Amino acid sequence: MRVLETEGLDALLVTARANIRYLTGFSGSAALVVATRADLLLVTDFRYDEQARAEAGSVARVEVEGSSVWDRMFRELPSLGALVSIGYEAHAVTVKDADRFAQAGAAWRWKSTTDLVERLRASKDPSEVAAIAAAAVLATEALGRTLPRVRPGMSELDIAGALEAELRRLGSEGHPFPTIVASGPRTALPHARSSPRAVAVGEWLLLDFGAQVDGYCADITRTLVVGRRADERQRALYDLVQAAQRRAREAVRAGMPGRDADALARDLIEARGFGAAFGHSLGHGLGLEVHEAPRLSRTSVEPLPQDSVVTIEPGVYIAGQGGVRIEDDVHLSPDGPVLLSDGRTELVELV
């Protein structure tokens, strides 16, 4: 790993599950990985013996331990060469585990690090982009199978359950985050939890959901009206968010600072007097995790990496009335933005 030389490290202890999968392909829930400039060591427990060798054996040396993977990792460190300075992922190590460095790991100098592997993950290779695109197609098809069954009187939980069932039937490995189904005034809660509330005629219905293919996530949001045609006020609000989302997804570019990408949508919403009602960022990176680098926010000065995959999801939320959010997934290719989700954002009215 070239990043080790840049950071002045002989090795990096990787404990974050998404980073372990990125480096080795191993998708189990219990493992430690040590990456040096020449080698990868993966230590797991007996439950994952066959799985680890199948998924990671071609890129890493796999060691299986019957008791403590930490003890086995410390015993194996000398086999990786003359290591002096070893980094660890400060955000992914508990205080209890960090205490091990001063005890079993006293022979080495430990240095906290931040986002070393995450920076590598920000730019996707073609296989990663293809997996996210496949997840987006799957998620869109699941939504298409669910919406014809939605009726006034159904609860948010009923709708979420129907959508999640379709996601699974179509092959989603899991749900990258708890599915959000919000209705009526609850659509003004950007991260509402699905509830027993019944959807009433003429209300907003917001669905924020995802799918996973080969470990990679898609993240899509659609907002629609249930039971009748949208009224004039609803259509005006929807048209504003739709215009802001389309402007951003068509104009966002690799190399653009995150705050400039955010402004593509925010400037339009603020010009219409709804700036205070758009309180979250425009979007975030997608990959093995549903929220990862880069950030498209008012405060981010970092340029968006080429070949990153990001969400474009502006929203306007009016307390007591409701809100609208529209979200698609976009690949920042060298030739410009490429939609990975379907981009069909016309207002749906379930009449």
N, C-alpha and C positions, 0 to 999 in steps of 0.2 A: 504494500500500500504506500503510494507516494506521499500521502498525507502524513505518515509517520515521520518521514524525514523532515518535512516542513515544520512539524510540531516538536522536533527534537526528541522523539520517542523511539524506543526499541520495539515496543509492542503496544497493543491496545486490547484491553479486556472488554468484550462486548457482552452486555447483558440484556439490552432492549430486544424484545422478541422480533420486531420488524427488521431491525438491523441484522440480527442473526440470520433471518430468512434471506435478506438481501445478499449477504456475503456468502452463504453456504447453500441456500435452498431448503434448509431444514425448517419444517413448519410445526414442530412439536412445541409443547408448552414448558419444557424444562431443559435448559441447556446453558452452557457458558461457551463462549468462543474467545480464543486468543489469536489475534492477527499480528504477525510480525512482517518484516519487509519481504520475507521469502515464504512463509508458511502460514497455514490456518490449522488450528487445533479446535475441535469441537468435543466437549465433554457433556454427556447426557446420562440419564439413568436407564435401568434395565427395561423400563416400559417402552422405550423408544429405540431399542437396539436395532431391530430390522429396519425401522423407518429411517433412522438417522443414516445408516449405511447406504440405503437406497437413494435418499434425497441428497446427502452431502458427501458421500464417500468418494465421489470423483474430484472434489475440489478441496476437501479437508481431511486431515487425519482424525478419525473418530475413535474416541475412547468412551467406554461404557462403565459406569460405576454403580455398585450395588447399594451404596449408602449416600455419602455426601459428595455431590458434584464439585463443591468448593474445595474439599480436601483433595480430591483427585486432580483438580486443576492446579493447585499449588504443587503437588507432587510431580506433575508433568512439565511445569515451567522450565526446569533446568534442561530438559530435552530439546528445547527450542533454541538453545545457544546461550551466549553470554549476554543476558538481558540485564540492564541496569535500571532504566527508566521505563515504567509501564503506565500508560494512561488508562483511566476508567471513565465510564459514562456517568457523570455526576447526576444527571437527571433520572437515571435508571438504576441506581444503587441505593438500597436502604441504609439507614444508619447502622443497623445491626450487621449488614454485610460489609459495610465500610470498616467496621471494627476489625474484621478479619485481616485487613492489610497490615495493621500494627502487630498482629499476632502471628498467624501462619505465614503472612506475606512480608515479614520484617526484613527479609534478605534483599528486597527490591525497593526502589524508590517509586512511590505511587503519585501520579499527577492527575488531578481532575480535568476532564475535557468536556466540551460542549459541542454537540451536533457535528462531530467529524464525519460519521457515516451518513447522517441526514443530508449533509451537503452533497455527498456523492449521489444520493438517491434523488435529488431534485431534478436532475436531467435524466430522462427516460430513454432507454434504447427501444428499437422497433418492437421487440417482443413485449415489453412493458406497455407501450402505447396500445398495442393490439389487444392486450388483456383488459385494459381499462375500457377500450372501445367495445369489446365483447360484453363487458359488464353493463355498459350503458345501453346497449341494444337489448340485453336481457331485461334490464329494469324498465325500459320503455314498453316492451311487450307485456310485462307483468301489469303495468298500469293500464294498458289497453284492454287487458282481459278483466280487470277489476272494475273500471268505471261503468260499464253497462249494468252492473249490479247495484250501483249506489243509488239510494232512494232517500227522500226525506224520512226522518224517523229512525234511520240507522244510527247507531252510536259511532263515535270516533274509533273506539276499540274494535267494533265489528269491522269497520272499513280497513283499519290497520291489519287486523287478522287476515282478512281476505287478500289484501295486497301481499302480505308476507307469505301466505300460502302459495300464491302464484309465483313469487320469486323463487321459492324452494322447488316448486314443480318444474320450473324452467331451468333449474340447475345452479342457482346461486349457492355458493359454499356457506354463506351466512349472511347476517345483516350487519353491515359495517358500523351501524349506530342504531339506537332505538328509533323505529319508524315514527315520524311525527305526522299525526293527522289532527288538524285543528279546524274548528268550525266557528262561524259567527264571530262574536267579539274575541274569542280565543285566538283567532288568526292574527291579532295584534301582539301576540307573544311569540317573538322570533324562534324560541326554542321550546315551544309548548310540548308537554307530554300528552300523548293520546289519552283521552278520558272517556268516562261513560256518557258524556253529553251527547244528546241526540241532535242530528243536523235538521234544521228547520228550512222550510221553503224560502227561497230567495237569499239564502246566506252564502257567504264565502266558505269554501272548503279548501284548505291548504294541505298538500301532501309533500313531505320531504322524506325521501327514502333512498336506499342504495342497494347495490348488489356487489358480489365478489366473484371474480373469476381468476383462477390461478393465484389467489391471494391478493389480487389488485381490486381496488374499489372504484365504483361509480357513485355519483352523488347528484341527485336530480330533485328539483322542486317544481311543482305545478300548482297554480291557484285557479279555482273555477267557481262557478255559481251553480247551486243545486235547486231544482224544482221549478225554475222559471227563467225568463230572460233577464240579463243584467239590467239594472236601472241606470239612469244617466250618470249618477254619481259613481257607481261602481265601474262603469265603463271608462269614465274619465281617469279614475285612479289606475285602473289596469293598463290603459293605454300609455300612461306616463311611465310606469315601471317597465312595460314591454319595450318602449322606445329607448329607455336608459340601458336596459339589458342588451338589446340588439346593437346599440352604438358601441358598448364596451366589448362585446364578444367579436365584433368585426374590426375594431381598431386596436385591440390589445396586441402587443408585439414583444418578442423576446428582446431583452436589453433595456426595455422601458422600466424605470423605477416603479416599484410597487405603488407608490402614492400617485404617480401619473396615471397608472391603470385605473386606480380607484376613482380618480377625478373624472374619467370618461363618463361614468354613470352619475357620480355625485353632483357634478356641475349642472347637469340637466335637471335633476331632482331638486336641487337647491334653487335653481332659477324659477321653479314653479311654486316655491314657498314651502316645500316639504323637507328641507334639509335636516331639521331636528327629528323628523320621523324616520330617518335612515341612519340608525345608530351603530350598525355593525359594519365591518369591512366589506369590500366588493367580493372578495373570494380568497381562496387558499389553494395550496397544492394538493394533488391527489396521487395516491400510489398504493403502497402496501398498507398505509394508514389513510383514513379518510380526511384527516387534517395533518398536513405536513408542509414543508417548505415548497415554494416560496409564499410570501404573504402579499396580498393586494389590499393595502390599507392606507389610510391617511398618513400614517407615521413611518411607513416603510420606504427607506431610501435605496434599498438594495435592488439592483437590476434583476429582472425576471430572467432566469436561465433559459438558454435555448434548449428546446426539447422537453421543457417542463410541461406538466399537465395541470391546469388550474380550473377552479370553478368560477363562473361569472354569475353572481346571485344578488343583485340589488333588491331592496325591499322598502316598502313604505308601510308604517304601522301606526294606526290611530287608535289610541286607548279608548275602550268602550264601544268602538265601532267595528274594527277589524283591520286586516292588512293584506298586502299582496307581496309575494316574493316569487321570482322566476329564476330558475337556476339551470344552467347547462355546463357541460364539461368540454374544455377546449385544450387542444394540443398546440403549444407555441413552437411550430416548426420553423426551419430556416426560411421558408417561403411565406410565412404568415400564419395566422390562426386557422386551425382546422377543427371544426366541430366534431366531437366524438359522440355526443348524444344527438337526438334527432333535431333539436332546435325548433320544434313545432310549438310555438308559443302563442298561437291565436287563442283568444278567450274561449274556453269550453263552457257551454251552458247545458247542464244535464236537465232537459225538460221532459 
